[in-house]
Amino acid sequence: GNNILVENNVITSSNYQSIYISYANGVNVSGNKVFSRDNTSNSTNWYGIYLSNVDIDICNGNHCQQLGNKASARGFYIADINKDAAAPYALFSNNEVIINTSEPKLCYGFYIANNSKAELINNSILMLNDSISNGIHLYNGNVYLKANNNNILVPNRLGTPIIIDGEKVTYEGDYNNYWSLTNCGTY
């Protein structure tokens, strides 16, 4: 579809994907609040906002919160976005991600993969779970990220604020606050 607008929604008790958009152009996802189920859920994965094969205009002012369930979590899952060479970077601004799994699981604030161009400005990510947590995970080839003025806190022993995983990943960052008990970033 074209000119997709998802704005000012509150989604609670999401079991798998709160907002899912695939194969669309002119996407605007703004002002939404999404929450996973609580710790009674047996879901294995949870995605706050899932965007795949889309051209994004803006993703602004969203709140994604995983409420301590047993699932592996991704606040934002982003793959194959704004991949046309002439397309501008997809803008993700003023978003808040809080991940708090109750069991050791692999979790990400922003997971950006496969032929994606994104710009992250003024986002806050808090990874409260005591497991392998990455505030930002850049994965696979042809991933381009510009990151400015982001606040990423990973107060656990297995977490990393940013990880670059794979070849052909380009990262430009300035004025970010990356904090962890162990690693600040890994390649």
N, C-alpha and C positions, 0 to 999 in steps of 0.2 A: 504494500500500500504506500501511498504518498501522504505527506503532511500529517503525521501521526502525533497527536497531543495527548499525553497522560499527565494530568495536573491536579494537584490538591486532593489526592485520595488518601484514605487511611485504610490499610490492609492489616488485619490482625490474624493471628493463629495460622499463618501460612505454613503449609507442610513441606513444600518443595520449591516453587518459584513464586515470588510475590508479583513481580511484573516481568513479563516475557515478551520481547519484541524481536522478530526475525524477518529478514528480507523486506525492508521498508526504507523509504527515503524521507528526508525532512522531519526527523524525529525530535520531539521536545518532551523530555521527562522531567518535570519540575514540581517542587513543593509537596512531594509524596512522603508519607510515613509508612514504612513497612516493618512488620514484626513477625518473627518466626513463632511457632508453637512453643510452649514452655517445655520443661524437662520431661514431660510424659510422652513426648513424641518418639517414635521409633524410626523416623526418616533417617536415611544415611547421608543425604546431602541437602543443603538449603542454599538458595540463591535469592538475595534481596531483589536485585535488578539484573536481569539477564538480557544482554543485547548482542545479537549475532547477525552478521551480514546486513548491517544498516548504515545509512549515512545520518549522522547525528548533528543537529544544529546545536542543541544545548541540553545539558543534564544538570539542573541547578537546584540547590536547596532541598535535596532529598535526605531523609533520615532512614537508615537501614539498621535494624537491631535484631541480633540473634539472642534469644532469651534463655540461654543456658541449657538448650536441649542437647541431645547426643549426636547431632549431625555434624559432618564436615561442612564448613560454611564459607560462602563468598558473599561479601556485601554487594559488590559489583562484579559480574562476569562479563567481560568485554572481548569479543573476537570478531575479526574481519570487519572492522568499522572504518568508515571514511578511507577505504583502501585505494580508491582511484588516485592516481598521481596528482591530478589537478584539484582534488578535494581538499578543503581546509582541515585543520586538526579539529577533532570533536572536542567540545569544551565541556569539562566537568568541573563545576565550581560550587563552593559553599555547601558541599554535601557532608554528612556525618555518618560514620560507620562505627558500630559497636558490636564486637564479636565476643561471645561469652559461652563457649561450649562447656558442658559439664564433664566431658570425657576427653582423653587425648585424641585429637583429630587434626588433620591438616586443614588450616583455615587461612583465608585471605581477605583483606579489606577491599582492594582492587586487584583483580586478576585480569591482565591485559595480554592477549595472545594473537598470533597469526594475522599478519597483514593489517595492522591497526595503527592509526594515527590519533593520538589523544593528547590533550592539554589539561592538566590538573592544577587548579588554582583555588587556594583557600579552603581546602578540604581538611576534615579532622577524622582520624582513624584511631580507634582504641581497641587493642586486641587483649582481652582480659583472660582468655583461656590459657591453661598451662600445657600447651602442646606446640607443635610446629606451626608457627604463625608468621605470615608475611604481611606487612601493611600494604605494600605494593609488590606484586609479582609480575615481572615482564618475562614472557615465555615465547619461545620459538622465533621464527624468522620474520623479518620486515615489520618489526614493531618499533614505533617512534613515539617517545614520550617527552613532553615538556612539562616540568613540575615546578611550581613556584608557590611559596607561602603556604605550604601544607604542614600540618601538625600530625605526626604519626608517633604514637606511643605504644610500645610493646613491652609491658612490664612483666615478662616471664623469661625463664632461662633458656627457652628453645626458640625464641622469636627473633625476627629480623625486620626492621622497618622497610627495607627495600631489597629485593633480590633480582638480579638480571640473570636469566637462565636460558641459554641458547645463543646461537649465532645470529648475526644481523639484527641486533637490538641496539637502538640508539636512544640514549638518555641525556637530556639537558635539564639541569636543576639549579635553582638558586633560591636563597632565603627560605629553605625548608628546615623544620625542626624534626629530626629523626632521633628517637631515643629508644634504647633497649637495655636490658640488664647485661647482655653479652655482645652481640654484633650490631654494628650500625648499618652495614650493607655488605652484600656479597655478590660476587660474579661467578 
